[in-house]
Amino acid sequence: MDAIVIEHMKVSERPEDWRTRLHAAAGKRVTVRIEEEAELRKAAQENAENPLFGMWQDREETTDVEAYIHKLRAPRF
């Protein structure tokens, strides 16, 4: 896998939208990693080939995921 890793970059030297997403002070330093997305698609394809991937897709109780999660978490609160 080919990737570019740039370490110790000042947040203030990054584009404005990056600074907003990072929520970091201007004086802080970050590491930026740039890699080809094809590797991510390959990983997603490998996951899709796993027999457990999507095993709950046909269950009626999970058609509305937000409601299902809310019901699961309700006893905790």
C-alpha positions as CSV (number, residue, x, y, z in Angstrom):
1,M,0.0,0.0,0.0
2,D,1.4,3.4,-1.0
3,A,0.7,6.2,1.4
4,I,2.1,9.6,2.2
5,V,2.5,10.4,5.9
6,I,3.3,14.0,6.9
7,E,4.1,14.3,10.5
8,H,4.2,17.3,12.9
9,M,2.2,19.7,10.7
10,K,0.9,22.8,12.4
11,V,-2.9,22.9,12.5
12,S,-2.7,26.6,11.5
13,E,-1.0,25.5,8.2
14,R,-3.9,23.3,7.2
15,P,-7.0,24.4,5.2
16,E,-9.8,26.1,7.1
17,D,-12.2,23.1,6.8
18,W,-9.5,20.8,8.2
19,R,-9.0,23.1,11.2
20,T,-12.7,23.2,11.9
21,R,-12.9,19.4,11.8
22,L,-9.9,18.9,14.0
23,H,-11.1,21.2,16.8
24,A,-7.5,21.7,17.7
25,A,-5.7,24.8,18.8
26,A,-3.7,26.6,16.1
27,G,-0.4,25.9,17.8
28,K,-1.0,22.1,17.9
29,R,0.7,19.7,15.5
30,V,-1.0,16.8,13.6
31,T,-0.1,13.9,11.4
32,V,-1.7,13.7,8.0
33,R,-2.0,10.4,6.2
34,I,-2.9,10.3,2.5
35,E,-3.7,7.0,0.8
36,E,-5.5,5.7,-2.2
37,E,-9.1,4.9,-1.6
38,A,-8.9,1.7,-3.7
39,E,-7.4,0.0,-0.6
40,L,-10.5,1.0,1.4
41,R,-12.8,-0.4,-1.3
42,K,-10.8,-3.6,-1.3
43,A,-11.2,-3.9,2.5
44,A,-15.0,-3.3,2.1
45,Q,-15.2,-6.0,-0.5
46,E,-13.3,-8.4,1.8
47,N,-15.8,-7.6,4.6
48,A,-18.7,-8.2,2.2
49,E,-17.4,-11.6,1.4
50,N,-17.5,-12.6,5.1
51,P,-20.5,-14.8,5.7
52,L,-21.4,-12.8,8.8
53,F,-21.6,-9.5,6.9
54,G,-25.3,-8.5,6.6
55,M,-26.6,-11.3,8.8
56,W,-29.2,-9.0,10.3
57,Q,-30.3,-7.3,7.1
58,D,-33.6,-9.2,6.8
59,R,-34.7,-8.8,10.5
60,E,-37.9,-6.8,10.9
61,E,-36.8,-5.2,14.1
62,T,-33.8,-3.6,12.5
63,T,-35.6,-1.9,9.6
64,D,-35.7,1.3,11.7
65,V,-32.2,1.3,13.1
66,E,-32.6,4.4,15.2
67,A,-35.7,3.1,16.9
68,Y,-34.1,-0.3,17.5
69,I,-31.0,1.2,19.1
70,H,-33.2,3.6,21.2
71,K,-35.2,0.5,22.5
72,L,-31.9,-1.3,23.3
73,R,-30.5,1.6,25.2
74,A,-33.7,2.7,27.0
75,P,-33.2,0.5,30.1
76,R,-29.9,2.2,30.8
77,F,-31.4,5.6,31.2
